[in-house]
Amino acid sequence: MKFYEIAEEEKLPMFQRHNIKAIKINEFRAPKAGEWYISGAIPEAYIAHSNYDPKDKYAIAKLVKTRTQTVTILDGDL
């Protein structure tokens, strides 16, 4: 599963931005107002502020909470 950053243009508060990401939901179509979609040369998540023309198709996304967990792997004998 690939996680996408929220585009800077979208007005999420900074405290939310670090633990909220977007994922694709296996739909490729014109986004409706209020839906998130993936776009850009460096793919990021954007919100559709109005309904898009049906010929403009994007990967539809949803927002998910994430967390970072540090894991230490011990390999071999000391």
Sine and cosine of phi, psi and omega as CSV:
sin_phi,cos_phi,sin_psi,cos_psi,sin_omega,cos_omega
0.00,0.00,0.77,-0.63,0.00,-1.00
-0.98,-0.19,0.68,-0.73,0.03,-1.00
-0.97,-0.24,0.64,-0.77,0.00,-1.00
-0.88,-0.47,0.64,-0.77,0.06,-1.00
-0.94,0.33,0.41,-0.91,0.12,-0.99
-0.99,0.14,0.75,-0.67,-0.02,-1.00
-0.87,0.50,0.60,-0.80,0.00,-1.00
-0.83,0.55,-0.52,0.85,-0.04,-1.00
-0.91,0.41,-0.40,0.92,-0.02,-1.00
-0.98,0.18,0.69,-0.72,-0.20,-0.98
-1.00,0.01,0.83,0.56,0.13,-0.99
-0.99,0.12,0.66,-0.75,0.08,-1.00
-0.86,0.52,0.57,-0.82,-0.07,-1.00
-0.85,0.53,-0.59,0.81,-0.01,-1.00
-0.91,0.40,-0.42,0.91,0.04,-1.00
-1.00,0.06,-0.49,0.87,-0.15,-0.99
-0.87,0.50,-0.55,0.83,-0.09,-1.00
-0.97,0.22,-0.35,0.94,-0.01,-1.00
-0.86,-0.50,0.29,0.96,0.08,-1.00
-0.87,-0.50,0.79,-0.62,0.04,-1.00
-0.76,-0.65,0.12,-0.99,0.06,-1.00
-0.89,-0.46,0.53,-0.85,0.11,-0.99
-0.76,-0.64,0.49,-0.87,0.07,-1.00
-0.95,0.30,0.52,-0.85,0.01,-1.00
-0.90,-0.44,0.41,0.91,0.07,-1.00
0.89,0.46,0.56,0.83,0.16,-0.99
-0.82,-0.57,0.69,-0.72,0.01,-1.00
-0.77,-0.63,0.98,-0.21,-0.09,-1.00
-0.29,-0.96,-0.03,-1.00,0.07,-1.00
-0.96,0.27,0.80,-0.60,0.01,-1.00
-0.94,0.35,0.54,-0.84,0.11,-0.99
-1.00,-0.07,0.36,-0.93,0.01,-1.00
-0.79,0.61,0.76,-0.65,0.02,-1.00
1.00,-0.02,-0.17,0.99,0.02,-1.00
-1.00,0.04,0.49,-0.87,0.09,-1.00
-1.00,-0.03,0.55,-0.84,0.04,-1.00
-0.56,-0.83,0.32,-0.95,-0.02,-1.00
-0.97,-0.24,0.73,-0.68,0.00,-1.00
-0.38,-0.93,0.27,-0.96,0.13,-0.99
0.93,-0.37,0.39,-0.92,0.06,-1.00
-0.88,0.47,-0.64,0.77,0.21,-0.98
-0.96,-0.27,0.98,-0.19,-0.17,-0.99
-0.84,0.54,0.77,-0.64,0.06,-1.00
-0.66,-0.75,0.22,-0.97,0.01,-1.00
-1.00,-0.06,0.70,-0.71,0.05,-1.00
-0.79,-0.62,0.39,-0.92,0.09,-1.00
-0.96,-0.27,0.66,-0.75,0.05,-1.00
-0.98,0.18,0.86,-0.50,-0.01,-1.00
-1.00,0.07,-0.21,0.98,0.09,-1.00
-0.47,-0.88,0.16,-0.99,0.05,-1.00
-0.93,0.38,0.70,-0.72,0.01,-1.00
-1.00,0.04,0.40,-0.92,0.08,-1.00
-0.87,0.49,0.71,-0.71,-0.04,-1.00
-0.83,0.55,-0.39,0.92,0.02,-1.00
-0.98,0.21,-0.28,0.96,0.03,-1.00
-1.00,0.00,0.97,-0.26,-0.09,-1.00
-0.95,-0.33,0.66,-0.75,0.00,-1.00
-0.66,-0.75,0.29,-0.96,0.13,-0.99
-0.97,0.25,0.87,-0.50,0.00,-1.00
-0.98,0.21,0.59,-0.81,-0.08,-1.00
-0.74,-0.67,0.21,-0.98,0.18,-0.98
-0.71,-0.70,0.41,-0.91,0.01,-1.00
-1.00,0.03,0.61,-0.80,0.03,-1.00
-0.70,-0.71,0.50,-0.87,0.11,-0.99
-0.99,0.16,0.62,-0.78,0.05,-1.00
-0.80,-0.60,0.28,-0.96,0.13,-0.99
-0.57,-0.82,0.49,-0.87,0.02,-1.00
-0.98,-0.18,0.73,-0.69,0.01,-1.00
-0.77,-0.64,0.80,-0.60,0.02,-1.00
-1.00,0.01,0.76,-0.65,0.00,-1.00
-0.82,-0.57,0.72,-0.69,0.07,-1.00
-0.96,-0.28,0.80,-0.60,0.00,-1.00
-0.93,-0.37,0.84,-0.54,0.04,-1.00
-0.99,-0.11,0.79,-0.61,-0.07,-1.00
-0.79,-0.61,0.89,-0.46,0.08,-1.00
1.00,-0.05,0.10,-0.99,0.01,-1.00
-1.00,-0.04,0.44,-0.90,0.07,-1.00
-0.98,-0.20,0.00,0.00,0.00,0.00
